[in-house]
Amino acid sequence: MQEREKFSSRLSFIIVSVSCAVGLGNIWLMPYRAGAYGGAIYIALVIAFIFLFAIPILVTEFAIGRASGKSVANHFQILEPKNSKWHLSSYFMISGNYILMMFYTIICGFTIYYFWQAITGNLAMDSSVAYSQQAFESLTQNPIATYITSLIVLIICFLVCFLGLKNGVEKITKYMMIIFFALLLVLIVRSLTLPGAMYGIRFLFIPNIEAFLENNPIRVLHMALGQAVFSVSVGMGSMAVFGSYINKEKRLFKDAFTVGFIDISTSILCLLMILPAAIALGINPGAGEGLLFVTMPNLFYHMPFSTFFSIIFYTGLMFVAISTAIAVIENIVAIGVDKLGFSRKKSIIINFVLMCILILPASFGRNIWSSFNVTGFPHIGSFFTFIVMEIILPLGSLIYVLFCTSKRGFGWKKFKEEVNTGVDGWEISESFKFYLSWIVPIAMIFIFGFGMLQRFTNLI
């Protein structure tokens, strides 16, 4: 049996975990929702919910991964009591990884396309938002361009995974994240030096109670809670696999806290990069996916050295998007190895072919297959997003928490021992049991239950 690879250092484990957590949700979803749901209030809620709920769930994933030494494919089966059925939930979470990549790969492909447009100078050809909107629609309505750019993303991700954990996933995502943060800081300085940027700072840090109340406070709480879980990428085992690659020298809670803290910090930096500039130039901060692909090109047009700054932005955007994709693909590869006994090479080849097929619906959902969209959703990608964010992540998180606290699962005693094993870091106390057993599950049930009521009834 092939020996499981391990991270070369604790720092590498944290960086790769961060690369999985930090993605387009920080750059696209967070600024858009902050712009739409009350600015500083929404931001504060997301930060609070990451500390209160996402980080505790992340601890459970790390603990289960490390205790079992396996990915989501087998970790329940190894740790569950005899004759229990927890392992059946692994299929639910495995499906989440594939569904996520079925639409996330498409968005990653958009970043590659816009990176190329920035290099060629095409982003700075017209000052109107209408031109940027038309350019984005031309891309999404072009099935060949959409599929090819997504295919490039898959090729990059699987090639990195083919190089192995240390030489591929660890090394390349490390450099991607370093470059991303360096470019991010450059763009923040430029954004904050634009005339009128102070209005964006006020928007970020002064609560807008009126906007919060107008958007239904319970709905805003629901959105912020879902954002917190999605932002840290918990609930479908994509973080547990990294726990399976580390040794027992350090305690786990501090590592989970560090990943969550860096994710929060990144979100704030992304907000400082986008919102002050957007507001200073009169661009709607609540523009949805268009914030990245419609309004940002228009923003760069109005900047001195527009081509230079657009290249920096879309380089960083491409790196952070692909680094997240690499982390999820690594989990998918590990599933093939752990569940089906494939060699790493065989799992990579089979999953690559499979993903080339699975990205077809989202690639063609806005163009040649648009007539097949699910009722109530603008395109198939938005339907996949709903499945992941409103169903798989909260219910998967609920399963992880219950498995770690239930006597019929891994159990609180074993979980606590696993988390506290090591010579450095923070220990969790016995008092944490009630919170993890009751408060966190209630929050996850709220995400799922409110989301279903909001989507399928007229009660809310």
C-alpha positions in Angstrom: 0.0 0.0 0.0 1.4 3.4 -1.0 2.4 5.6 1.9 0.3 8.7 2.3 2.1 12.0 1.5 2.4 14.6 4.3 2.9 18.3 4.2 6.5 19.4 4.5 5.6 21.9 7.3 2.8 23.2 9.4 3.0 26.5 7.5 2.4 24.7 4.3 -0.6 23.0 5.7 -2.0 26.4 6.7 -1.2 28.0 3.4 -2.9 25.3 1.4 -5.9 25.3 3.7 -6.1 29.1 3.3 -5.9 28.7 -0.5 -8.9 26.4 -0.4 -10.8 28.8 1.9 -9.8 32.0 0.1 -11.4 32.1 -3.3 -13.8 34.1 -5.5 -16.2 34.2 -2.6 -13.9 36.7 -0.9 -13.4 38.8 -4.0 -16.8 38.5 -5.7 -19.5 37.4 -3.3 -18.4 39.3 -0.2 -18.2 42.8 -1.9 -21.4 42.2 -3.8 -23.4 41.2 -0.7 -21.8 43.9 1.4 -22.9 46.4 -1.2 -26.4 45.0 -1.3 -27.1 44.2 2.4 -26.0 47.1 4.5 -22.3 47.5 4.2 -20.6 47.4 7.6 -23.4 45.5 9.3 -23.2 42.7 6.9 -19.4 42.6 7.0 -19.5 42.5 10.9 -22.0 39.7 10.8 -19.9 37.6 8.4 -16.8 38.1 10.6 -18.7 37.1 13.8 -20.2 34.0 12.1 -16.9 32.8 10.9 -15.5 32.9 14.5 -18.7 31.5 16.0 -19.6 28.8 13.6 -17.2 28.3 10.6 -14.1 27.8 12.7 -15.6 25.3 15.1 -16.8 23.3 12.0 -13.4 23.6 10.5 -11.9 22.0 13.6 -14.2 19.0 13.2 -13.0 18.5 9.6 -9.3 18.8 10.5 -9.8 16.4 13.4 -11.7 13.7 11.4 -9.2 14.0 8.6 -6.1 13.6 10.9 -7.6 10.9 13.0 -8.5 8.7 10.0 -5.6 9.6 7.7 -8.2 9.6 4.9 -10.3 11.9 2.8 -14.1 12.3 3.0 -14.3 9.1 0.9 -13.4 6.9 3.9 -12.9 8.9 7.1 -16.4 8.2 8.5 -16.1 4.5 7.7 -12.8 4.3 9.6 -13.9 6.3 12.7 -17.6 5.3 13.0 -18.7 2.6 15.5 -19.4 -0.8 14.2 -22.7 -1.3 12.3 -23.4 2.5 12.1 -24.3 4.3 8.9 -22.3 7.5 9.1 -20.3 6.5 6.1 -23.3 6.8 3.8 -23.1 10.6 4.3 -19.7 10.6 2.5 -21.5 10.2 -0.8 -23.5 13.3 -0.1 -20.3 15.3 0.5 -18.4 13.8 -2.4 -21.2 14.9 -4.7 -20.7 18.4 -3.3 -17.1 18.6 -4.4 -18.0 17.6 -7.9 -21.0 19.9 -8.1 -18.9 22.8 -6.8 -16.3 22.2 -9.5 -19.0 21.9 -12.2 -19.7 25.7 -11.8 -16.7 27.1 -10.1 -14.4 25.9 -12.9 -16.5 28.1 -15.3 -16.0 31.2 -13.2 -12.2 30.4 -13.0 -12.3 30.2 -16.8 -13.7 33.7 -16.9 -10.7 35.0 -14.9 -8.3 33.4 -17.5 -10.3 35.1 -20.3 -10.2 38.5 -18.6 -6.5 38.1 -17.8 -5.8 37.6 -21.5 -8.1 40.6 -22.4 -6.1 42.7 -19.9 -2.8 41.7 -21.5 -4.1 42.5 -25.0 -5.5 45.9 -23.8 -9.1 45.0 -24.9 -10.4 45.9 -21.4 -9.5 49.6 -21.9 -11.1 50.1 -25.3 -14.3 51.9 -24.2 -15.4 53.8 -21.1 -19.0 52.7 -21.0 -20.4 50.1 -18.7 -22.5 49.0 -21.7 -19.4 48.0 -23.5 -18.2 45.9 -20.5 -21.6 44.3 -20.2 -21.7 43.4 -23.9 -18.2 42.0 -23.6 -19.2 39.8 -20.7 -22.4 38.6 -22.4 -20.4 37.8 -25.5 -18.2 35.5 -23.4 -21.0 33.7 -21.6 -22.9 33.3 -24.9 -19.9 31.8 -26.6 -20.0 28.0 -25.8 -16.5 27.4 -27.3 -14.8 30.2 -25.4 -16.5 29.3 -22.1 -15.7 25.6 -22.4 -12.1 26.1 -23.6 -11.2 28.5 -20.7 -12.8 26.0 -18.2 -10.8 23.2 -19.8 -7.6 25.2 -19.3 -8.4 25.5 -15.6 -8.9 21.7 -15.3 -5.7 21.0 -17.2 -3.8 23.4 -14.8 -5.4 21.9 -11.7 -4.8 18.3 -12.6 -1.3 18.9 -13.7 -0.5 20.5 -10.4 -2.0 17.5 -8.6 -0.1 15.1 -10.8 3.1 16.6 -9.5 2.1 15.4 -6.0 1.2 17.0 -2.7 4.6 18.6 -1.9 6.0 19.3 -5.3 2.6 20.3 -6.9 -0.2 21.3 -4.6 1.9 22.6 -1.7 4.6 24.4 -3.7 2.5 26.0 -6.5 -0.4 27.2 -4.3 2.1 28.7 -1.9 3.6 30.8 -4.7 0.1 31.7 -6.1 -1.0 32.9 -2.7 2.1 35.0 -2.1 1.8 36.7 -5.5 -2.0 37.2 -5.0 -1.4 39.0 -1.7 1.4 41.1 -3.1 -0.8 42.2 -6.1 -3.7 42.8 -3.7 -1.8 45.2 -1.6 -0.7 47.2 -4.8 -4.4 47.5 -5.8 -5.5 48.5 -2.4 -3.1 51.4 -2.4 -4.3 52.5 -5.8 -8.0 52.1 -4.8 -7.6 54.2 -1.6 -5.7 57.0 -3.4 -8.6 57.6 -5.9 -10.5 60.9 -5.3 -13.7 60.1 -3.4 -12.4 56.8 -2.0 -13.2 57.9 1.5 -16.9 57.4 0.7 -16.1 53.7 0.2 -14.3 53.6 3.5 -17.3 55.0 5.3 -19.5 52.5 3.5 -17.3 49.7 4.8 -16.9 50.8 8.4 -20.0 52.8 9.2 -23.2 50.6 9.7 -26.1 51.3 7.4 -29.0 50.4 9.6 -31.6 51.6 7.1 -30.3 49.2 4.4 -30.1 46.4 6.9 -33.8 46.8 7.8 -35.0 47.3 4.3 -33.6 43.9 3.2 -35.3 41.9 6.0 -32.9 41.5 9.0 -33.6 37.7 9.2 -32.7 37.3 5.5 -29.5 39.3 6.0 -28.6 37.1 8.9 -29.2 34.0 6.8 -27.0 35.4 3.9 -24.2 36.3 6.3 -24.3 32.9 8.0 -24.2 31.1 4.6 -21.4 33.4 3.5 -19.3 32.5 6.6 -19.7 28.7 5.9 -19.0 29.1 2.2 -16.0 31.4 2.8 -14.2 28.9 4.9 -15.2 26.0 2.6 -16.5 23.7 5.3 -19.2 21.1 5.1 -18.1 18.8 2.2 -14.8 17.4 3.3 -12.6 19.7 1.2 -10.8 20.7 4.4 -10.7 17.3 6.0 -8.3 16.0 3.3 -5.7 18.5 4.4 -6.1 17.2 8.0 -5.2 13.8 6.7 -1.9 15.1 5.4 -0.6 16.4 8.7 1.0 14.8 11.7 0.0 14.9 15.4 2.7 17.3 16.6 0.5 20.3 17.0 -3.0 20.9 18.4 -5.7 21.6 15.8 -7.8 24.5 17.2 -5.1 27.1 16.7 -4.6 26.0 13.1 -8.3 26.3 12.4 -8.4 29.7 14.0 -5.5 30.8 11.9 -7.1 29.7 8.7 -10.3 31.5 9.6 -8.5 34.6 10.7 -6.6 34.8 7.4 -9.8 34.3 5.5 -11.4 37.1 7.3 -8.4 39.4 6.8 -8.4 38.6 3.1 -12.1 39.4 2.8 -11.5 42.8 4.4 -8.5 43.5 2.1 -10.6 42.6 -1.0 -13.3 44.9 0.2 -10.7 47.7 0.6 -9.5 46.9 -3.0 -13.0 47.0 -4.7 -15.6 49.0 -2.8 -13.7 52.4 -2.3 -12.7 52.4 -6.0 -16.2 51.4 -7.2 -18.0 54.0 -5.1 -15.4 56.7 -6.0 -16.2 56.1 -9.7 -19.9 55.9 -9.2 -20.2 52.2 -9.8 -22.9 50.1 -8.1 -21.2 47.9 -5.4 -24.1 45.5 -5.5 -23.6 44.5 -9.1 -23.4 40.7 -8.5 -21.1 38.7 -10.7 -20.8 41.7 -12.9 -18.8 43.4 -10.2 -15.7 41.5 -11.4 -16.4 41.2 -15.1 -18.5 44.3 -15.9 -17.8 47.1 -13.5 -14.1 46.4 -12.7 -13.1 46.8 -16.4 -14.9 50.1 -16.5 -13.2 51.1 -13.3 -9.7 50.4 -14.8 -10.6 52.5 -17.8 -10.9 55.5 -15.6 -7.5 54.9 -13.9 -4.2 56.1 -15.1 -2.1 53.2 -16.3 -5.3 51.2 -16.8 -3.8 48.3 -18.7 -1.1 47.9 -16.0 -3.6 47.8 -13.1 -6.1 45.6 -15.0 -3.3 43.0 -15.6 -2.4 43.1 -11.9 -6.0 42.7 -10.8 -6.9 39.8 -13.1 -3.5 38.1 -12.5 -4.3 38.1 -8.8 -7.9 37.1 -9.4 -6.8 34.2 -11.6 -4.3 33.0 -9.1 -6.7 33.0 -6.1 -9.5 31.3 -8.2 -7.2 28.6 -9.5 -5.5 28.0 -6.1 -9.0 27.2 -4.7 -9.8 24.9 -7.6 -6.5 23.1 -7.1 -7.3 22.4 -3.5 -10.8 21.0 -4.3 -9.4 18.9 -7.2 -6.8 17.5 -4.8 -9.7 16.4 -2.6 -11.4 14.8 -5.6 -8.2 13.0 -6.5 -7.8 11.8 -2.9 -11.4 10.4 -3.1 -10.4 8.2 -6.0 -7.4 7.0 -4.2 -9.1 6.3 -0.8 -12.5 5.1 -2.0 -11.7 3.1 -5.1 -8.1 2.2 -4.4 -6.8 3.9 -7.5 -3.2 5.0 -7.8 -2.8 8.8 -7.7 -2.1 8.8 -11.5 -5.1 6.7 -12.3 -7.4 8.9 -10.1 -6.1 12.0 -11.9 -6.7 10.6 -15.4 -10.2 9.3 -14.6 -11.3 12.4 -12.7 -10.0 14.7 -15.4 -12.0 12.9 -18.1 -15.1 12.9 -15.8 -14.7 16.6 -15.0 -14.4 17.5 -18.7 -17.9 16.0 -19.1 -19.4 17.4 -15.9 -18.5 21.0 -16.8 -20.6 20.9 -20.0 -23.9 21.9 -18.4 -22.5 25.1 -16.8 -20.4 25.9 -19.8 -23.4 25.7 -22.2 -26.1 26.7 -19.7 -26.1 30.4 -20.7 -25.9 29.7 -24.4 -26.8 26.6 -26.5 -28.4 24.8 -23.5 -30.1 27.8 -22.0 -33.6 26.4 -22.7 -32.8 23.5 -20.3 -32.3 25.7 -17.2 -34.1 24.9 -13.9 -37.2 26.9 -13.3 -36.5 29.8 -10.9 -32.8 30.1 -11.7 -31.3 32.4 -14.4 -28.8 29.7 -15.5 -27.7 26.2 -14.5 -24.6 27.6 -12.7 -26.8 29.5 -10.3 -28.8 26.3 -9.6 -25.5 24.4 -8.8 -24.5 27.4 -6.5 -27.8 27.0 -4.7 -27.3 23.2 -4.2 -23.8 23.7 -2.7 -24.4 26.8 -0.6 -28.0 26.2 0.7 -28.0 22.4 0.9 -24.7 20.6 0.9 -22.6 23.0 3.0 -25.0 23.5 5.9 -26.2 19.8 6.0 -22.6 18.6 5.6 -21.4 20.8 8.4 -24.3 19.5 10.6 -23.2 16.0 9.9 -19.5 16.7 10.8 -20.6 18.4 14.1 -23.0 15.6 15.1 -20.5 12.9 14.2 -17.9 14.5 16.5 -20.3 15.0 19.4 -22.5 12.0 19.3 -21.9 8.8 21.3 -23.0 6.9 18.2 -20.4 8.7 16.1 -16.8 9.5 16.6 -17.8 10.8 20.0 -16.9 13.9 22.0 -14.2 12.2 24.0 -12.2 10.9 21.0 -12.8 14.2 19.1 -11.5 16.3 22.0 -8.5 14.0 22.4 -7.7 14.3 18.7 -8.0 18.1 18.7 -5.8 18.5 21.8 -3.2 16.0 20.7 0.2 17.8 20.3 2.6 20.0 22.2 1.7 23.4 20.9 -1.5 25.3 20.3 -4.7 25.8 22.1 -6.8 23.1 23.8 -10.6 22.9 23.7 -12.3 22.5 27.1 -15.2 20.4 28.2 -17.4 23.5 28.2 -17.1 23.6 24.4 -19.1 20.4 24.1 -22.5 22.1 24.7 -21.8 24.8 22.2 -20.7 22.4 19.5 -23.5 19.9 20.2 -26.4 22.4 20.2 -25.6 26.0 19.1 -23.7 25.2 15.9 -26.2 22.6 14.7 -29.1 25.1 15.2 -27.2 27.6 13.1 -26.7 25.1 10.3 -30.4 24.0 10.4 -31.3 27.7 10.1 -29.2 28.1 6.9 -30.9 25.1 5.3 -34.4 25.7 6.6 -34.7 29.4 5.9 -33.1 28.8 2.5 -35.7 26.2 1.6 -38.6 28.4 2.8 -37.3 31.4 1.0 -36.8 29.5 -2.3 -39.9 27.3 -2.4 -42.6 29.1 -0.5 -44.2 32.5 -0.3 -43.9 32.6 3.5 -40.8 34.8 3.6 
